[in-house]
Amino acid sequence: MGGALFGGMIACDRNIAPFVPGEVPSQPDLSRIFPAPEASSPPGAPGMVANASSGRSGASVRGRVSLAPEASGRGGTLFIIARRQGMTAGPPLAVLRVTSPNFPLAFEIGPDQVMMPGTVFEGPIALTARLDGDGDAMTRDPADPSTASPFPVVPGTAGVELLLATSASPSPSPGRPAAPPPASAAGAADSVRGTVTLAASAEGRGGTLFVIARRQSVSRGPPLAVLRITSPSFPLAFEIGPDQVMMPGMRFEGPISLAARLDADGDAMTRDEADPKTPAPLSVTPGAQGVQLRLE
């Protein structure tokens, strides 16, 4: 009997750890045996993660940006913009900027791209992208290829597919010139018009002129409207109004604080204290005429 038992133990090939006196059984670490799957989403479908409500706080979102056939050959700077869902105003949660991208392009956006120091990259998030022809995030051209609508994701989502397309516009009939775009419903009556001059101390300075309109008492977030003029000559007549608003659907209404800056590098996201600018914002209302802005 003892010999049979001994022989059975020899035949057993399991690795049995030696008995340790006083050892207490413990629950095995199942996460090492069954690791959580990485979040992923099929092409064209919203991102899905184990915790669909907010995802893994602090994790990045990864995917690919493609260019639609009608936008093939277009160039510029790619902006991938993450906002918390439901937020349409103020600085984005995070922005990824890629100069001269090649498509299809793999991307990753997360904590390293947050706009405000100390902000946590957490969801749910609305993701958009735009191929900006002039590379200036503060200006928008409706012809720039962009995503048709925000793509819902959460931190940790992978396999996101963003498609950049252009809005279709009808071609003019042969032999007939294209009709001019219809005038804004608000029209010039709602615009602010005036002149920008350069102080003698700033003569000879060059760059890009930005005329910036903000609602009074609002000092943060995107401006109400921005007028951008490359290589201006002074004195310069300007008009800023509904056609220059930054956010679709935003009304050009006052009271408004108007300021201007001659930016040497042409990048609205950077600031040089040596750039000529208006000493202080000027208070105006829509429809104001003869406004004088002096750059010093």
C-alpha positions in Angstrom: 0.0 0.0 0.0 2.8 2.4 1.0 4.7 1.5 -2.1 1.8 2.3 -4.4 1.3 5.6 -2.7 5.0 6.4 -3.1 4.9 5.4 -6.7 1.9 7.6 -7.4 3.7 10.6 -5.9 6.7 10.0 -8.1 4.4 9.8 -11.2 2.8 13.2 -10.4 4.5 15.9 -12.4 3.0 19.0 -10.6 5.3 21.5 -9.0 4.4 21.4 -5.3 5.9 24.1 -3.1 7.3 22.9 0.2 5.1 23.3 3.3 5.9 26.3 5.4 4.7 26.1 9.0 2.4 29.0 9.9 1.7 29.9 6.3 -1.7 31.5 5.7 -3.5 31.0 2.3 -3.9 34.2 0.3 -6.1 35.3 -2.6 -4.1 35.1 -5.9 -3.5 38.3 -7.9 -5.9 37.8 -10.7 -4.8 40.9 -12.5 -1.6 39.2 -13.3 -3.4 36.2 -14.7 -6.2 38.1 -16.5 -4.9 41.6 -17.3 -7.6 44.2 -18.2 -7.9 44.6 -22.0 -6.7 47.8 -23.4 -9.5 50.1 -24.4 -10.2 50.1 -28.1 -12.9 51.0 -30.6 -13.8 49.8 -34.1 -13.3 52.2 -37.0 -16.1 54.7 -37.1 -17.6 53.8 -33.7 -17.3 55.7 -30.5 -14.5 54.7 -28.2 -15.3 52.0 -25.6 -13.5 51.2 -22.4 -14.2 49.1 -19.3 -15.4 52.2 -17.4 -17.3 53.9 -20.2 -18.4 56.9 -18.0 -14.9 58.4 -17.4 -12.2 55.9 -18.6 -8.8 55.7 -16.9 -8.0 59.1 -15.5 -4.6 60.3 -16.8 -4.4 57.8 -19.6 -3.9 58.9 -23.2 -6.2 58.6 -26.2 -4.7 57.0 -29.3 -5.8 56.5 -32.8 -5.3 57.6 -36.4 -6.2 60.6 -38.5 -6.9 60.1 -42.2 -7.6 62.6 -45.1 -10.7 62.2 -47.2 -10.1 61.7 -51.0 -11.5 65.2 -51.8 -8.9 66.7 -49.4 -6.0 64.7 -50.8 -2.9 66.9 -51.3 -3.9 69.5 -48.8 -1.2 70.7 -46.4 -0.9 72.7 -43.2 -0.7 72.1 -39.5 -2.8 69.4 -37.8 -4.6 70.3 -34.6 -6.2 67.6 -32.6 -8.4 69.1 -29.9 -9.8 67.5 -26.8 -12.6 69.2 -24.8 -14.6 67.8 -21.9 -18.0 66.8 -23.3 -20.6 69.6 -23.1 -17.9 72.4 -23.0 -17.9 74.6 -26.1 -16.2 77.7 -24.8 -12.9 78.4 -22.9 -9.5 76.8 -23.5 -9.6 73.2 -24.6 -8.6 70.4 -22.2 -5.7 69.4 -24.5 -4.3 70.2 -27.9 -1.9 68.2 -30.1 -0.2 70.2 -32.8 1.6 68.4 -35.7 3.4 70.5 -38.4 3.3 69.2 -42.0 1.7 65.8 -41.2 1.7 62.8 -43.4 -1.6 60.8 -43.6 -2.7 58.5 -42.4 -1.1 59.7 -39.1 -1.0 57.8 -35.8 -1.6 60.2 -32.8 -1.6 60.2 -29.1 -3.1 62.9 -26.9 -3.2 63.0 -23.2 -1.7 64.5 -20.0 1.3 65.8 -21.8 -0.8 68.0 -24.0 -3.1 69.6 -21.4 -3.5 73.4 -21.9 -3.8 74.5 -18.2 -1.1 73.4 -15.7 -2.5 71.1 -13.1 -5.5 70.1 -15.2 -6.3 66.4 -15.0 -6.9 64.6 -18.4 -10.2 63.0 -17.6 -13.4 62.3 -19.4 -15.8 62.0 -21.0 -14.1 63.9 -23.8 -15.1 65.2 -27.2 -12.3 64.9 -29.8 -12.1 67.0 -33.0 -9.3 67.6 -35.6 -8.5 70.2 -38.2 -5.9 70.6 -40.9 -5.2 74.3 -40.7 -3.9 75.9 -43.9 -2.1 78.9 -42.2 -1.0 77.0 -39.1 -2.7 79.6 -36.8 -5.0 78.1 -34.3 -6.6 81.5 -33.7 -8.0 81.8 -37.2 -10.4 79.5 -39.0 -11.0 78.9 -42.7 -14.2 77.0 -43.6 -12.2 75.3 -46.4 -9.8 73.7 -44.0 -10.3 69.9 -43.8 -11.8 68.9 -40.5 -13.8 66.3 -38.6 -17.5 66.6 -39.3 -18.5 66.3 -35.6 -16.9 65.7 -32.2 -15.8 62.1 -31.6 -16.8 60.9 -28.0 -13.9 59.2 -26.2 -12.6 58.7 -22.6 -9.0 58.5 -21.4 -7.5 55.1 -22.3 -9.4 54.8 -25.6 -7.4 53.4 -28.5 -8.1 52.7 -32.1 -9.9 56.1 -32.7 -10.4 56.9 -36.4 -10.7 60.6 -37.3 -11.5 61.5 -40.9 -10.7 65.0 -42.2 -13.0 66.2 -45.0 -13.9 69.4 -46.7 -17.4 70.8 -46.9 -18.8 70.4 -50.4 -19.6 73.6 -52.3 -21.3 73.9 -55.7 -19.2 74.7 -58.7 -20.2 77.7 -60.8 -21.8 77.1 -64.2 -19.5 77.2 -67.2 -19.0 80.7 -68.5 -20.7 82.2 -65.5 -18.7 83.7 -62.6 -19.3 82.4 -59.1 -21.8 84.5 -57.2 -20.4 86.5 -54.3 -21.2 85.1 -50.8 -24.3 86.6 -49.3 -23.8 89.4 -46.9 -24.0 88.6 -43.2 -27.4 89.0 -41.7 -25.9 91.4 -39.2 -24.0 93.1 -42.0 -21.6 96.0 -41.7 -24.0 97.8 -39.3 -22.9 95.4 -36.6 -19.2 95.6 -37.4 -16.7 97.9 -35.7 -14.6 100.0 -38.1 -11.7 102.3 -37.6 -7.9 102.8 -38.2 -4.8 101.2 -36.7 -1.7 103.4 -36.5 1.9 102.8 -35.5 3.6 105.1 -33.0 6.9 106.7 -34.1 8.8 104.6 -31.6 7.6 101.4 -33.4 8.2 102.6 -37.0 9.8 100.0 -39.2 8.5 97.1 -37.2 6.8 94.3 -39.1 4.8 91.1 -38.5 1.2 90.1 -38.4 -1.5 92.4 -37.1 -4.1 90.9 -34.7 -7.2 93.0 -33.9 -8.9 91.2 -31.0 -12.5 91.7 -29.7 -13.6 90.3 -26.3 -16.7 90.8 -24.4 -16.0 93.3 -21.6 -15.1 91.6 -18.3 -14.1 88.4 -20.1 -10.3 88.0 -20.0 -9.9 84.2 -20.5 -10.8 81.7 -23.1 -11.2 82.3 -26.9 -11.8 85.9 -28.0 -15.2 86.9 -29.3 -13.6 87.7 -32.7 -10.1 88.0 -34.3 -9.0 89.9 -37.4 -5.6 88.8 -38.8 -3.7 90.8 -41.4 -0.3 89.7 -42.7 2.4 92.3 -43.4 0.1 95.3 -42.8 0.9 98.9 -43.9 0.1 101.7 -41.5 -2.2 103.6 -41.1 -4.5 100.7 -41.8 -8.3 100.8 -42.0 -9.9 97.8 -40.4 -13.4 96.2 -39.9 -14.1 93.5 -37.4 -17.6 91.9 -36.8 -19.7 88.8 -37.3 -17.5 87.4 -40.0 -14.6 87.2 -37.6 -16.2 85.5 -34.6 -14.3 82.6 -33.2 -17.0 80.2 -32.2 -19.8 79.1 -34.6 -23.1 80.5 -33.5 -21.6 83.2 -31.3 -23.2 86.6 -31.6 -21.1 89.7 -32.1 -22.6 91.8 -29.4 -21.4 94.2 -26.8 -20.1 95.9 -24.9 -16.7 94.9 -26.3 -13.1 95.4 -25.4 -11.0 96.0 -28.5 -7.2 95.5 -28.6 -4.5 95.1 -31.3 -1.0 93.7 -31.5 1.7 93.6 -34.2 3.1 90.1 -33.7 6.6 89.6 -35.0 6.4 85.8 -35.5 2.8 85.7 -36.6 1.9 83.1 -34.0 -1.1 84.2 -31.9 -0.3 81.6 -29.3 3.0 83.2 -28.4 3.6 86.7 -27.0 6.7 88.9 -27.0 6.5 91.9 -24.7 8.5 93.9 -27.3 5.7 93.6 -29.9 3.9 96.9 -30.5 0.4 96.8 -29.1 -2.4 99.0 -27.7 -1.6 100.1 -24.2 -5.1 99.2 -22.9 -8.3 97.7 -24.4 -10.7 100.2 -25.9 -14.4 100.0 -25.0 -16.6 99.9 -28.1 -20.1 98.7 -29.1 -21.1 96.9 -32.4 -21.6 99.4 -35.1 -19.0 101.8 -33.8 -17.2 103.9 -36.5 -14.0 105.9 -36.5 -12.3 103.8 -33.8 -8.6 104.7 -33.4 -6.2 102.0 -32.2 -2.6 103.1 -31.7 0.3 100.5 -31.4 3.1 101.5 -29.1 
